[in-house]
Amino acid sequence: MFDKIIFVCTDNNARSPMAETIYKSLAEDGGIPSISRGMVVLFSEPVSEKAETVLENHGLTPAVEASEELTANDITENSLLLTMTEKQKSQVIERFGFQEQVFTIKEFNGEEGEVKDPYGGTLVDYEECFNELLRLIKKTIYKLDEMGK
């Protein structure tokens, strides 16, 4: 069904890299290929130090070294795009037109709300974001398995 999962956040240096890293660590046999991207990446930056610390505290190495902006070349007809917020979802649809395969990660999992951006927050804020993403990605994997990928 889906040939790629693209986790999308604003600047691709905290939420979407954490989501990609968590997904890759949990998906059996690597799962569906996945990447993470940002909607506004003016220049490439490394993953947030706090996001990296939280991932490492959970025994994970960030799947991303530096931020990248989402481009049309990243998206296929069968890509699943999971954004952190409604605004990002709207931006993806407006910019690229792939409406049927774009969801907030909570919406995809039958939930309401958004994944809060920990930017500017404490290490605890990043840990809370990690835990929320971990829960949502587990649900995503279960749902994809039920759908037959």
Kinemage of the C-alpha trace (Angstrom):
@kinemage 1
@onewidth
@group {chain A} dominant
@subgroup {mainchain}
@vectorlist {calphas} color= white
{ca met a 1} P 0.000 0.000 0.000
{ca phe a 2} L 2.582 2.615 1.098
{ca asp a 3} L 6.122 2.539 -0.279
{ca lys a 4} L 7.545 5.243 2.007
{ca ile a 5} L 6.715 7.048 5.227
{ca ile a 6} L 7.707 10.697 5.515
{ca phe a 7} L 7.600 12.221 8.989
{ca val a 8} L 7.182 15.996 8.678
{ca cys a 9} L 7.664 18.802 11.195
{ca thr a 10} L 8.511 22.465 10.852
{ca asp a 11} L 12.296 22.483 10.719
{ca asn a 12} L 13.301 18.794 10.821
{ca asn a 13} L 15.542 19.040 13.849
{ca ala a 14} L 13.488 17.551 16.717
{ca arg a 15} L 10.047 15.961 16.252
{ca ser a 16} L 10.351 14.423 12.789
{ca pro a 17} L 13.917 13.096 13.322
{ca met a 18} L 12.803 11.579 16.643
{ca ala a 19} L 9.779 10.033 14.901
{ca glu a 20} L 11.925 8.573 12.110
{ca thr a 21} L 14.457 7.208 14.589
{ca ile a 22} L 11.750 5.629 16.757
{ca tyr a 23} L 10.015 4.123 13.716
{ca lys a 24} L 13.221 2.603 12.380
{ca ser a 25} L 14.019 1.135 15.799
{ca leu a 26} L 10.591 -0.530 16.164
{ca ala a 27} L 9.584 -1.625 12.653
{ca glu a 28} L 10.227 -5.299 11.923
{ca asp a 29} L 12.789 -5.879 9.185
{ca gly a 30} L 13.141 -2.110 8.890
{ca gly a 31} L 9.477 -1.737 7.954
{ca ile a 32} L 8.445 0.572 5.170
{ca pro a 33} L 11.350 2.851 4.184
{ca ser a 34} L 11.099 6.126 6.079
{ca ile a 35} L 12.596 9.597 6.063
{ca ser a 36} L 11.959 12.811 7.924
{ca arg a 37} L 11.735 16.298 6.482
{ca gly a 38} L 10.877 19.846 7.474
{ca met a 39} L 8.533 22.347 5.886
{ca val a 40} L 10.862 25.320 6.466
{ca val a 41} L 14.574 24.526 6.382
{ca leu a 42} L 16.444 27.687 5.470
{ca phe a 43} L 19.794 25.994 6.019
{ca ser a 44} L 20.683 22.505 7.116
{ca glu a 45} L 21.227 22.130 10.856
{ca pro a 46} L 22.133 19.145 13.028
{ca val a 47} L 19.460 17.430 15.091
{ca ser a 48} L 18.649 19.382 18.250
{ca glu a 49} L 21.104 18.550 21.047
{ca lys a 50} L 18.211 17.916 23.438
{ca ala a 51} L 16.468 15.612 20.953
{ca glu a 52} L 19.740 13.759 20.413
{ca thr a 53} L 20.273 13.441 24.185
{ca val a 54} L 16.777 12.022 24.700
{ca leu a 55} L 17.231 9.524 21.862
{ca glu a 56} L 20.614 8.445 23.222
{ca asn a 57} L 19.109 8.070 26.718
{ca his a 58} L 16.807 5.476 25.120
{ca gly a 59} L 19.708 3.714 23.407
{ca leu a 60} L 18.962 5.190 19.984
{ca thr a 61} L 21.218 6.981 17.517
{ca pro a 62} L 19.453 9.707 15.512
{ca ala a 63} L 18.533 8.457 12.028
{ca val a 64} L 19.178 11.967 10.694
{ca glu a 65} L 22.428 13.911 10.792
{ca ala a 66} L 21.124 17.215 9.484
{ca ser a 67} L 17.779 18.804 8.652
{ca glu a 68} L 16.351 18.674 5.136
{ca glu a 69} L 13.376 20.438 3.595
{ca leu a 70} L 10.553 18.420 2.072
{ca thr a 71} L 10.633 18.534 -1.729
{ca ala a 72} L 8.485 17.029 -4.469
{ca asn a 73} L 11.323 14.574 -5.185
{ca asp a 74} L 10.848 13.042 -1.722
{ca ile a 75} L 7.210 12.127 -2.370
{ca thr a 76} L 5.898 9.228 -4.430
{ca glu a 77} L 2.281 8.450 -5.313
{ca asn a 78} L 2.309 5.878 -2.510
{ca ser a 79} L 4.070 7.888 0.204
{ca leu a 80} L 2.404 8.247 3.586
{ca leu a 81} L 3.077 11.724 4.967
{ca leu a 82} L 2.640 12.090 8.718
{ca thr a 83} L 2.841 15.627 10.039
{ca met a 84} L 2.989 16.793 13.635
{ca thr a 85} L 0.395 19.583 13.252
{ca glu a 86} L -2.642 20.581 11.195
{ca lys a 87} L -0.717 23.573 9.858
{ca gln a 88} L 2.035 21.333 8.497
{ca lys a 89} L -0.584 19.032 6.968
{ca ser a 90} L -2.199 22.024 5.227
{ca gln a 91} L 1.204 23.237 3.998
{ca val a 92} L 2.035 19.815 2.514
{ca ile a 93} L -1.318 19.590 0.723
{ca glu a 94} L -1.086 23.170 -0.517
{ca arg a 95} L 2.498 22.838 -1.733
{ca phe a 96} L 2.432 19.297 -3.141
{ca gly a 97} L -1.236 18.337 -3.610
{ca phe a 98} L -1.105 14.826 -2.161
{ca gln a 99} L -4.242 15.141 -0.051
{ca glu a 100} L -5.315 11.487 0.312
{ca gln a 101} L -2.030 10.357 1.850
{ca val a 102} L -1.329 13.278 4.210
{ca phe a 103} L -2.383 13.053 7.860
{ca thr a 104} L -1.305 14.419 11.181
{ca ile a 105} L 0.227 11.487 13.051
{ca lys a 106} L -2.573 11.725 15.629
{ca glu a 107} L -5.290 11.842 12.951
{ca phe a 108} L -3.813 8.748 11.262
{ca asn a 109} L -4.178 6.956 14.590
{ca gly a 110} L -7.743 8.092 15.278
{ca glu a 111} L -6.774 10.791 17.765
{ca glu a 112} L -7.248 14.538 17.901
{ca gly a 113} L -4.679 17.205 18.653
{ca glu a 114} L -1.094 17.831 17.704
{ca val a 115} L 2.367 16.774 18.778
{ca lys a 116} L 3.668 19.757 20.739
{ca asp a 117} L 6.954 21.266 19.584
{ca pro a 118} L 9.504 20.987 22.408
{ca tyr a 119} L 11.699 23.693 20.832
{ca gly a 120} L 12.982 26.094 23.467
{ca gly a 121} L 11.863 23.766 26.238
{ca thr a 122} L 13.671 21.693 28.791
{ca leu a 123} L 15.037 18.190 28.451
{ca val a 124} L 11.833 17.046 30.184
{ca asp a 125} L 9.791 18.651 27.359
{ca tyr a 126} L 11.826 16.708 24.799
{ca glu a 127} L 11.379 13.508 26.825
{ca glu a 128} L 7.601 14.055 26.887
{ca cys a 129} L 7.628 14.593 23.126
{ca phe a 130} L 9.660 11.395 22.684
{ca asn a 131} L 7.194 9.407 24.792
{ca glu a 132} L 4.224 10.756 22.867
{ca leu a 133} L 5.905 9.934 19.544
{ca leu a 134} L 6.834 6.464 20.800
{ca arg a 135} L 3.200 5.759 21.650
{ca leu a 136} L 1.948 7.145 18.324
{ca ile a 137} L 4.507 5.277 16.257
{ca lys a 138} L 3.638 1.995 17.946
{ca lys a 139} L 0.011 2.659 16.992
{ca thr a 140} L 1.106 3.572 13.450
{ca ile a 141} L 3.003 0.298 13.069
{ca tyr a 142} L 0.001 -1.700 14.327
{ca lys a 143} L -2.303 0.144 11.943
{ca leu a 144} L 0.000 -0.390 8.967
{ca asp a 145} L 0.236 -4.092 9.820
{ca glu a 146} L -3.575 -4.307 9.922
{ca met a 147} L -3.763 -2.508 6.566
{ca gly a 148} L -1.261 -4.953 5.083
{ca lys a 149} L 1.266 -2.149 4.599
